[in-house]
Amino acid sequence: MERNDIERIFEAFFEKYKKTEGDRTVWSAVWTHMTPEGVLELNITKCPRGTVLKVFVNKKKVAEVEGFDAYFETMEKVALEHPGLYEPNKIFSEMEFVL
């Protein structure tokens, strides 16, 4: 799946499923992907800092980055460190389906 498509789907998912984290200046949405290799959670947060993306593997935070450029770079590393866990075509096709 192309990077532009992933960003578009992730942004649309955020807009549809975002929840405030209290004071209405921070909003986030979480996608959970379960595989035999483990559980991957992708959290997109929009706050005064900008767009922050957090990555959790089996409930442990493995990355927190600002912006999509850093996200794509980080996910390459996550995919290498956790083979079979990050499947962008499957994840973002499923995410688009729920929209």
MMTF fields as JSON, N, C-alpha, C and O atoms, coordinates in Angstrom:
{
  "mmtfVersion": "1.0.0",
  "mmtfProducer": "UNKNOWN",
  "numBonds": 395,
  "numAtoms": 396,
  "numGroups": 99,
  "numChains": 1,
  "numModels": 1,
  "chainsPerModel": [1],
  "groupsPerChain": [99],
  "chainIdList": ["A"],
  "bondAtomList": [4, 2, 8, 6, 12, 10, 16, 14, 20, 18, 24, 22, 28, 26, 32, 30, 36, 34, 40, 38, 44, 42, 48, 46, 52, 50, 56, 54, 60, 58, 64, 62, 68, 66, 72, 70, 76, 74, 80, 78, 84, 82, 88, 86, 92, 90, 96, 94, 100, 98, 104, 102, 108, 106, 112, 110, 116, 114, 120, 118, 124, 122, 128, 126, 132, 130, 136, 134, 140, 138, 144, 142, 148, 146, 152, 150, 156, 154, 160, 158, 164, 162, 168, 166, 172, 170, 176, 174, 180, 178, 184, 182, 188, 186, 192, 190, 196, 194, 200, 198, 204, 202, 208, 206, 212, 210, 216, 214, 220, 218, 224, 222, 228, 226, 232, 230, 236, 234, 240, 238, 244, 242, 248, 246, 252, 250, 256, 254, 260, 258, 264, 262, 268, 266, 272, 270, 276, 274, 280, 278, 284, 282, 288, 286, 292, 290, 296, 294, 300, 298, 304, 302, 308, 306, 312, 310, 316, 314, 320, 318, 324, 322, 328, 326, 332, 330, 336, 334, 340, 338, 344, 342, 348, 346, 352, 350, 356, 354, 360, 358, 364, 362, 368, 366, 372, 370, 376, 374, 380, 378, 384, 382, 388, 386, 392, 390],
  "bondOrderList": [1, 1, 1, 1, 1, 1, 1, 1, 1, 1, 1, 1, 1, 1, 1, 1, 1, 1, 1, 1, 1, 1, 1, 1, 1, 1, 1, 1, 1, 1, 1, 1, 1, 1, 1, 1, 1, 1, 1, 1, 1, 1, 1, 1, 1, 1, 1, 1, 1, 1, 1, 1, 1, 1, 1, 1, 1, 1, 1, 1, 1, 1, 1, 1, 1, 1, 1, 1, 1, 1, 1, 1, 1, 1, 1, 1, 1, 1, 1, 1, 1, 1, 1, 1, 1, 1, 1, 1, 1, 1, 1, 1, 1, 1, 1, 1, 1, 1],
  "groupList": [{"groupName": "MET", "atomNameList": ["N", "CA", "C", "O"], "elementList": ["N", "C", "C", "O"], "formalChargeList": [0, 0, 0, 0], "bondAtomList": [1, 0, 2, 1, 3, 2], "bondOrderList": [1, 1, 2], "singleLetterCode": "M", "chemCompType": "L-PEPTIDE LINKING"}, {"groupName": "GLU", "atomNameList": ["N", "CA", "C", "O"], "elementList": ["N", "C", "C", "O"], "formalChargeList": [0, 0, 0, 0], "bondAtomList": [1, 0, 2, 1, 3, 2], "bondOrderList": [1, 1, 2], "singleLetterCode": "E", "chemCompType": "L-PEPTIDE LINKING"}, {"groupName": "ARG", "atomNameList": ["N", "CA", "C", "O"], "elementList": ["N", "C", "C", "O"], "formalChargeList": [0, 0, 0, 0], "bondAtomList": [1, 0, 2, 1, 3, 2], "bondOrderList": [1, 1, 2], "singleLetterCode": "R", "chemCompType": "L-PEPTIDE LINKING"}, {"groupName": "ASN", "atomNameList": ["N", "CA", "C", "O"], "elementList": ["N", "C", "C", "O"], "formalChargeList": [0, 0, 0, 0], "bondAtomList": [1, 0, 2, 1, 3, 2], "bondOrderList": [1, 1, 2], "singleLetterCode": "N", "chemCompType": "L-PEPTIDE LINKING"}, {"groupName": "ASP", "atomNameList": ["N", "CA", "C", "O"], "elementList": ["N", "C", "C", "O"], "formalChargeList": [0, 0, 0, 0], "bondAtomList": [1, 0, 2, 1, 3, 2], "bondOrderList": [1, 1, 2], "singleLetterCode": "D", "chemCompType": "L-PEPTIDE LINKING"}, {"groupName": "ILE", "atomNameList": ["N", "CA", "C", "O"], "elementList": ["N", "C", "C", "O"], "formalChargeList": [0, 0, 0, 0], "bondAtomList": [1, 0, 2, 1, 3, 2], "bondOrderList": [1, 1, 2], "singleLetterCode": "I", "chemCompType": "L-PEPTIDE LINKING"}, {"groupName": "PHE", "atomNameList": ["N", "CA", "C", "O"], "elementList": ["N", "C", "C", "O"], "formalChargeList": [0, 0, 0, 0], "bondAtomList": [1, 0, 2, 1, 3, 2], "bondOrderList": [1, 1, 2], "singleLetterCode": "F", "chemCompType": "L-PEPTIDE LINKING"}, {"groupName": "ALA", "atomNameList": ["N", "CA", "C", "O"], "elementList": ["N", "C", "C", "O"], "formalChargeList": [0, 0, 0, 0], "bondAtomList": [1, 0, 2, 1, 3, 2], "bondOrderList": [1, 1, 2], "singleLetterCode": "A", "chemCompType": "L-PEPTIDE LINKING"}, {"groupName": "LYS", "atomNameList": ["N", "CA", "C", "O"], "elementList": ["N", "C", "C", "O"], "formalChargeList": [0, 0, 0, 0], "bondAtomList": [1, 0, 2, 1, 3, 2], "bondOrderList": [1, 1, 2], "singleLetterCode": "K", "chemCompType": "L-PEPTIDE LINKING"}, {"groupName": "TYR", "atomNameList": ["N", "CA", "C", "O"], "elementList": ["N", "C", "C", "O"], "formalChargeList": [0, 0, 0, 0], "bondAtomList": [1, 0, 2, 1, 3, 2], "bondOrderList": [1, 1, 2], "singleLetterCode": "Y", "chemCompType": "L-PEPTIDE LINKING"}, {"groupName": "THR", "atomNameList": ["N", "CA", "C", "O"], "elementList": ["N", "C", "C", "O"], "formalChargeList": [0, 0, 0, 0], "bondAtomList": [1, 0, 2, 1, 3, 2], "bondOrderList": [1, 1, 2], "singleLetterCode": "T", "chemCompType": "L-PEPTIDE LINKING"}, {"groupName": "GLY", "atomNameList": ["N", "CA", "C", "O"], "elementList": ["N", "C", "C", "O"], "formalChargeList": [0, 0, 0, 0], "bondAtomList": [1, 0, 2, 1, 3, 2], "bondOrderList": [1, 1, 2], "singleLetterCode": "G", "chemCompType": "PEPTIDE LINKING"}, {"groupName": "VAL", "atomNameList": ["N", "CA", "C", "O"], "elementList": ["N", "C", "C", "O"], "formalChargeList": [0, 0, 0, 0], "bondAtomList": [1, 0, 2, 1, 3, 2], "bondOrderList": [1, 1, 2], "singleLetterCode": "V", "chemCompType": "L-PEPTIDE LINKING"}, {"groupName": "TRP", "atomNameList": ["N", "CA", "C", "O"], "elementList": ["N", "C", "C", "O"], "formalChargeList": [0, 0, 0, 0], "bondAtomList": [1, 0, 2, 1, 3, 2], "bondOrderList": [1, 1, 2], "singleLetterCode": "W", "chemCompType": "L-PEPTIDE LINKING"}, {"groupName": "SER", "atomNameList": ["N", "CA", "C", "O"], "elementList": ["N", "C", "C", "O"], "formalChargeList": [0, 0, 0, 0], "bondAtomList": [1, 0, 2, 1, 3, 2], "bondOrderList": [1, 1, 2], "singleLetterCode": "S", "chemCompType": "L-PEPTIDE LINKING"}, {"groupName": "HIS", "atomNameList": ["N", "CA", "C", "O"], "elementList": ["N", "C", "C", "O"], "formalChargeList": [0, 0, 0, 0], "bondAtomList": [1, 0, 2, 1, 3, 2], "bondOrderList": [1, 1, 2], "singleLetterCode": "H", "chemCompType": "L-PEPTIDE LINKING"}, {"groupName": "PRO", "atomNameList": ["N", "CA", "C", "O"], "elementList": ["N", "C", "C", "O"], "formalChargeList": [0, 0, 0, 0], "bondAtomList": [1, 0, 2, 1, 3, 2], "bondOrderList": [1, 1, 2], "singleLetterCode": "P", "chemCompType": "L-PEPTIDE LINKING"}, {"groupName": "LEU", "atomNameList": ["N", "CA", "C", "O"], "elementList": ["N", "C", "C", "O"], "formalChargeList": [0, 0, 0, 0], "bondAtomList": [1, 0, 2, 1, 3, 2], "bondOrderList": [1, 1, 2], "singleLetterCode": "L", "chemCompType": "L-PEPTIDE LINKING"}, {"groupName": "CYS", "atomNameList": ["N", "CA", "C", "O"], "elementList": ["N", "C", "C", "O"], "formalChargeList": [0, 0, 0, 0], "bondAtomList": [1, 0, 2, 1, 3, 2], "bondOrderList": [1, 1, 2], "singleLetterCode": "C", "chemCompType": "L-PEPTIDE LINKING"}],
  "groupTypeList": [0, 1, 2, 3, 4, 5, 1, 2, 5, 6, 1, 7, 6, 6, 1, 8, 9, 8, 8, 10, 1, 11, 4, 2, 10, 12, 13, 14, 7, 12, 13, 10, 15, 0, 10, 16, 1, 11, 12, 17, 1, 17, 3, 5, 10, 8, 18, 16, 2, 11, 10, 12, 17, 8, 12, 6, 12, 3, 8, 8, 8, 12, 7, 1, 12, 1, 11, 6, 4, 7, 9, 6, 1, 10, 0, 1, 8, 12, 7, 17, 1, 15, 16, 11, 17, 9, 1, 16, 3, 8, 5, 6, 14, 1, 0, 1, 6, 12, 17],
  "groupIdList": [1, 2, 3, 4, 5, 6, 7, 8, 9, 10, 11, 12, 13, 14, 15, 16, 17, 18, 19, 20, 21, 22, 23, 24, 25, 26, 27, 28, 29, 30, 31, 32, 33, 34, 35, 36, 37, 38, 39, 40, 41, 42, 43, 44, 45, 46, 47, 48, 49, 50, 51, 52, 53, 54, 55, 56, 57, 58, 59, 60, 61, 62, 63, 64, 65, 66, 67, 68, 69, 70, 71, 72, 73, 74, 75, 76, 77, 78, 79, 80, 81, 82, 83, 84, 85, 86, 87, 88, 89, 90, 91, 92, 93, 94, 95, 96, 97, 98, 99],
  "secStructList": [7, 7, 2, 2, 2, 2, 2, 2, 2, 2, 2, 2, 2, 2, 2, 2, 2, 7, 3, 3, 7, 1, 1, 1, 1, 7, 3, 3, 3, 3, 3, 3, 3, 3, 3, 6, 6, 3, 3, 3, 3, 3, 3, 3, 3, 3, 3, 6, 6, 3, 3, 3, 3, 3, 3, 3, 3, 6, 6, 3, 3, 3, 3, 3, 3, 3, 1, 2, 2, 2, 2, 2, 2, 2, 2, 2, 2, 2, 2, 2, 2, 1, 6, 6, 6, 7, 7, 2, 2, 2, 2, 2, 2, 2, 2, 2, 2, 6, 7],
  "xCoordList": [0.844, 0.0, 0.895, 1.917, 0.514, 1.298, 1.238, 0.246, 2.305, 2.406, 1.26, 0.69, 0.925, -0.165, -1.487, -2.281, -1.724, -2.954, -2.976, -4.009, -1.844, -1.762, -2.051, -2.828, -1.441, -1.688, -3.159, -3.763, -3.733, -5.137, -6.058, -6.966, -5.83, -6.669, -6.502, -7.489, -5.257, -4.992, -5.662, -6.251, -5.575, -6.205, -7.73, -8.368, -8.317, -9.765, -10.215, -11.243, -9.441, -9.742, -9.723, -10.619, -8.71, -8.613, -9.847, -10.447, -10.227, -11.367, -12.663, -13.501, -12.823, -14.053, -14.074, -15.126, -12.918, -12.899, -12.168, -11.96, -11.782, -11.016, -11.84, -13.059, -11.122, -11.707, -10.795, -9.575, -11.409, -10.606, -9.944, -10.455, -8.82, -8.111, -8.274, -7.375, -9.421, -9.727, -10.054, -11.215, -9.082, -9.298, -9.626, -9.626, -9.901, -10.271, -9.164, -9.442, -7.921, -6.792, -5.998, -5.148, -6.279, -5.591, -6.651, -7.554, -6.52, -7.448, -6.642, -5.556, -7.17, -6.444, -7.395, -8.565, -6.856, -7.566, -6.542, -5.376, -6.996, -6.095, -6.604, -7.795, -5.679, -5.972, -5.181, -3.983, -5.85, -5.2, -5.198, -6.227, -4.025, -3.853, -3.285, -2.169, -4.068, -3.636, -3.194, -3.877, -2.035, -1.489, -0.955, -0.851, -0.622, 0.014, 1.357, 1.808, 1.987, 3.279, 3.141, 4.136, 1.935, 1.721, 0.664, -0.074, 0.607, -0.387, 0.335, 1.247, -0.089, 0.447, -0.656, -1.771, -0.335, -1.282, -0.665, 0.488, -1.451, -1.036, -1.934, -3.155, -1.322, -2.059, -1.686, -0.515, -2.696, -2.476, -3.11, -4.288, -2.3, -2.743, -2.492, -1.441, -3.468, -3.292, -3.418, -4.387, -2.409, -2.332, -1.62, -1.236, -1.438, -0.732, 0.656, 1.139, 1.306, 2.617, 2.504, 3.478, 1.34, 1.133, 0.606, -0.106, 0.961, 0.548, 1.624, 2.783, 1.215, 2.128, 1.626, 0.443, 2.52, 2.16, 2.94, 4.166, 2.197, 2.809, 2.592, 1.542, 3.605, 3.558, 3.793, 4.763, 2.873, 2.979, 3.032, 2.289, 3.909, 3.982, 3.749, 4.501, 2.698, 2.332, 2.239, 2.783, 1.536, 1.249, 2.462, 2.357, 3.6, 4.801, 5.089, 5.168, 5.247, 5.535, 6.941, 7.918, 7.021, 8.32, 8.742, 9.903, 7.792, 8.155, 7.108, 5.927, 7.576, 6.713, 7.392, 8.508, 6.731, 7.323, 6.34, 5.132, 6.887, 6.06, 6.054, 7.11, 4.872, 4.708, 4.84, 5.393, 4.312, 4.289, 5.649, 5.921, 6.513, 7.852, 8.561, 9.119, 8.536, 9.17, 8.438, 9.069, 7.122, 6.34, 6.804, 7.077, 6.892, 7.271, 8.686, 8.952, 9.576, 10.944, 10.959, 11.638, 10.208, 10.136, 9.508, 9.957, 8.475, 7.787, 8.655, 8.459, 9.604, 10.557, 11.37, 11.613, 11.79, 12.551, 11.694, 12.142, 10.453, 9.545, 9.318, 9.312, 9.133, 8.913, 10.117, 9.95, 11.329, 12.532, 12.683, 13.087, 12.352, 12.511, 11.407, 11.604, 10.251, 9.099, 8.521, 7.463, 9.202, 8.753, 7.313, 6.909, 6.559, 5.186, 4.163, 2.969, 4.588, 3.655, 3.084, 1.881, 3.931, 3.481, 3.241, 4.183, 1.972, 1.561, 0.736, -0.492, 1.391, 0.663, -0.497, -1.544, -0.334, -1.437, -2.663, -3.778, -2.467, -3.582, -4.157, -5.372, -3.285, -3.735, -4.561, -5.663, -4.03, -4.718, -5.897, -6.791, -5.918, -7.115, -8.245, -9.386, -7.926, -8.936, -9.401, -10.59, -8.463, -8.81, -9.741, -10.712, -9.447, -10.286, -11.677, -12.671, -11.74, -13.015, -13.982, -15.187, -13.457, -14.332, -14.761, -15.577, -14.218, -14.623, -15.92, -16.427],
  "yCoordList": [-1.172, 0.0, 1.243, 1.277, 2.235, 3.458, 4.31, 4.308, 5.016, 5.878, 6.899, 7.109, 7.525, 8.505, 7.873, 8.491, 6.635, 5.932, 5.642, 5.802, 5.216, 4.927, 6.188, 6.141, 7.307, 8.567, 8.961, 9.338, 8.877, 9.248, 8.387, 8.905, 7.081, 6.156, 6.41, 6.463, 6.569, 6.803, 8.101, 8.144, 9.158, 10.441, 10.306, 10.845, 9.599, 9.395, 8.579, 8.876, 7.552, 6.749, 7.631, 7.545, 8.473, 9.389, 10.278, 10.41, 10.882, 11.8, 11.098, 11.694, 9.857, 9.136, 8.613, 8.603, 8.179, 7.483, 8.231, 7.66, 9.467, 10.199, 10.42, 10.588, 10.411, 10.685, 11.672, 11.637, 12.561, 13.54, 12.886, 11.914, 13.425, 12.917, 13.874, 14.007, 14.543, 15.358, 16.797, 17.192, 17.589, 19.029, 19.522, 20.73, 18.626, 18.937, 19.634, 20.253, 19.532, 19.993, 18.8, 18.944, 17.632, 16.4, 15.377, 15.059, 14.868, 13.874, 12.689, 12.867, 11.48, 10.321, 9.219, 9.179, 8.333, 7.142, 6.01, 6.223, 4.81, 3.658, 2.537, 2.226, 1.936, 0.752, -0.408, -0.282, -1.543, -2.737, -3.817, -4.107, -4.406, -5.471, -6.689, -6.653, -7.778, -9.001, -10.04, -10.295, -10.634, -11.685, -12.803, -12.619, -13.943, -14.998, -14.541, -15.086, -13.539, -13.033, -12.044, -11.722, -11.551, -10.597, -9.57, -9.711, -8.535, -7.475, -6.163, -5.765, -5.509, -4.211, -3.175, -3.344, -2.106, -1.005, 0.247, 0.583, 0.928, 2.179, 3.281, 3.231, 4.264, 5.363, 6.646, 7.017, 7.318, 8.616, 9.668, 9.587, 10.654, 11.71, 13.057, 13.287, 13.936, 15.313, 16.214, 16.146, 17.061, 17.922, 19.208, 19.347, 20.149, 21.378, 21.143, 21.979, 20.022, 19.681, 19.297, 19.413, 18.844, 18.37, 16.938, 16.541, 16.172, 14.773, 13.899, 13.916, 13.14, 12.24, 10.82, 10.537, 9.934, 8.535, 7.668, 7.745, 6.839, 5.936, 4.509, 4.172, 3.676, 2.28, 1.403, 1.577, 0.454, -0.48, -1.898, -2.242, -2.71, -4.12, -4.891, -4.753, -5.701, -6.479, -5.59, -5.911, -4.468, -3.503, -2.7, -1.951, -2.835, -2.09, -1.046, -1.375, 0.215, 1.266, 1.07, 1.024, 0.953, 0.771, 2.013, 2.138, 2.947, 4.173, 5.249, 4.968, 6.489, 7.664, 8.687, 9.122, 9.071, 9.964, 11.072, 10.949, 12.153, 13.261, 13.275, 13.348, 13.205, 13.295, 11.967, 10.996, 11.963, 10.725, 10.34, 9.153, 11.314, 10.954, 10.071, 9.031, 10.485, 9.705, 8.385, 7.374, 8.384, 7.158, 6.085, 4.951, 6.446, 5.446, 4.924, 3.737, 5.795, 5.372, 4.411, 3.385, 4.754, 3.926, 2.568, 1.553, 2.545, 1.285, 0.318, -0.895, 0.826, -0.072, -0.823, -2.022, -0.119, -0.749, -1.72, -2.816, -1.32, -2.203, -3.491, -4.578, -3.378, -4.564, -5.505, -6.725, -4.948, -5.781, -6.443, -7.601, -5.694, -6.214, -7.197, -8.044, -7.082, -7.937, -8.503, -8.062, -9.469, -10.013, -10.534, -11.206, -10.202, -10.685, -9.887, -10.17, -8.901, -8.132, -6.94, -6.687, -6.204, -5.021, -5.389, -5.597, -5.466, -5.802, -4.629, -4.654, -3.608, -2.391, -2.616, -1.985, -3.49, -3.727, -4.261, -3.794, -5.221, -5.812, -4.815, -4.632, -4.178, -3.253, -2.115, -1.833, -1.467, -0.29, -0.633, 0.194, -1.82, -2.28, -2.501, -2.113, -3.125, -3.345, -2.023, -1.839, -1.105, 0.195, 0.937, 1.561, 0.867, 1.533, 0.905, 1.598, -0.393, -1.114, -0.607, -0.532, -0.256, 0.202, 1.66, 2.165, 2.325, 3.708, 3.736, 4.812],
  "zCoordList": [0.0, 0.0, 0.0, 0.686, -0.753, -0.883, 0.391, 1.121, 0.621, 1.797, 1.875, 2.946, 0.753, 0.737, 1.148, 1.857, 0.702, 1.073, 2.567, 3.215, 3.116, 4.546, 5.354, 6.308, 4.991, 5.701, 5.615, 6.619, 4.427, 4.223, 5.082, 5.733, 5.084, 5.856, 7.342, 8.075, 7.8, 9.219, 9.681, 10.761, 8.866, 9.2, 9.242, 10.146, 8.285, 8.263, 9.47, 10.08, 9.811, 10.999, 12.24, 13.08, 12.358, 13.493, 13.57, 14.636, 12.468, 12.471, 12.891, 13.569, 12.495, 12.819, 14.258, 14.896, 14.773, 16.057, 17.18, 18.25, 16.969, 17.981, 19.247, 19.214, 20.347, 21.66, 22.355, 22.194, 23.135, 23.851, 25.053, 25.61, 25.434, 26.601, 27.768, 28.599, 27.831, 28.998, 28.7, 28.808, 28.332, 28.25, 26.846, 26.608, 25.924, 24.549, 23.742, 22.716, 24.203, 23.395, 22.877, 21.998, 23.422, 23.019, 22.622, 23.396, 21.393, 20.864, 20.349, 19.798, 20.527, 20.028, 19.574, 19.954, 18.755, 18.292, 18.246, 17.913, 18.584, 18.664, 17.77, 17.754, 17.025, 16.223, 16.805, 17.059, 17.018, 17.543, 16.467, 15.857, 16.245, 15.25, 15.963, 16.482, 15.984, 16.659, 15.64, 14.648, 15.908, 15.052, 15.95, 17.163, 15.379, 16.18, 16.778, 17.785, 16.15, 16.624, 17.768, 18.419, 18.031, 19.114, 18.769, 17.794, 19.59, 19.429, 19.142, 19.866, 18.081, 17.697, 17.885, 17.392, 18.6, 18.765, 18.163, 18.434, 17.343, 16.729, 17.288, 17.144, 17.919, 18.538, 17.807, 17.739, 17.262, 16.635, 17.539, 17.886, 17.912, 18.816, 18.155, 17.557, 18.274, 17.802, 19.016, 19.772, 19.181, 20.347, 19.931, 18.77, 20.858, 20.488, 19.887, 19.125, 20.215, 19.631, 18.169, 17.425, 17.744, 16.378, 16.397, 17.319, 15.376, 15.27, 15.891, 15.477, 16.89, 17.587, 17.364, 17.556, 16.962, 16.734, 17.711, 17.801, 18.441, 19.415, 18.942, 18.396, 19.161, 18.739, 19.968, 20.707, 20.163, 21.274, 20.718, 19.798, 21.279, 20.942, 22.234, 23.199, 22.239, 23.426, 24.672, 25.728, 24.515, 25.584, 26.05, 27.022, 25.389, 25.764, 24.689, 23.505, 25.101, 24.128, 23.58, 24.328, 22.242, 21.594, 20.824, 20.435, 20.599, 19.867, 20.089, 20.287, 20.05, 20.036, 19.145, 19.431, 18.073, 17.088, 16.728, 16.932, 16.19, 15.718, 14.206, 13.576, 13.621, 12.18, 11.453, 11.968, 10.241, 9.46, 8.899, 8.724, 8.611, 8.118, 9.139, 8.789, 10.389, 11.457, 11.679, 11.99, 11.522, 11.688, 10.702, 11.096, 9.417, 8.409, 8.641, 8.455, 9.04, 9.345, 10.533, 10.507, 11.56, 12.763, 12.478, 13.009, 11.646, 11.384, 10.594, 10.68, 9.832, 9.17, 10.213, 10.072, 11.262, 12.344, 13.132, 13.47, 13.429, 14.171, 13.384, 13.962, 12.08, 11.247, 11.286, 11.275, 11.332, 11.408, 12.774, 12.873, 13.824, 15.189, 15.577, 16.448, 14.934, 15.258, 13.958, 13.511, 13.352, 12.059, 12.114, 13.063, 11.069, 10.953, 11.726, 11.628, 12.49, 13.312, 12.56, 12.624, 11.849, 11.123, 9.673, 8.909, 9.301, 7.947, 7.404, 7.484, 6.857, 6.485, 5.512, 5.657, 4.538, 3.598, 4.319, 4.082, 5.184, 5.927, 6.937, 7.012, 7.707, 8.75, 8.156, 8.625, 7.132, 6.62, 5.716, 5.54, 5.147, 4.428, 5.427, 5.177, 6.553, 7.591, 8.191, 8.453, 8.408, 8.963, 8.0, 8.428, 6.714, 5.73, 5.686, 5.471, 5.889, 5.864, 6.933, 6.693, 8.117, 9.209, 9.038, 9.81, 8.042, 7.784, 7.015, 6.7]
}
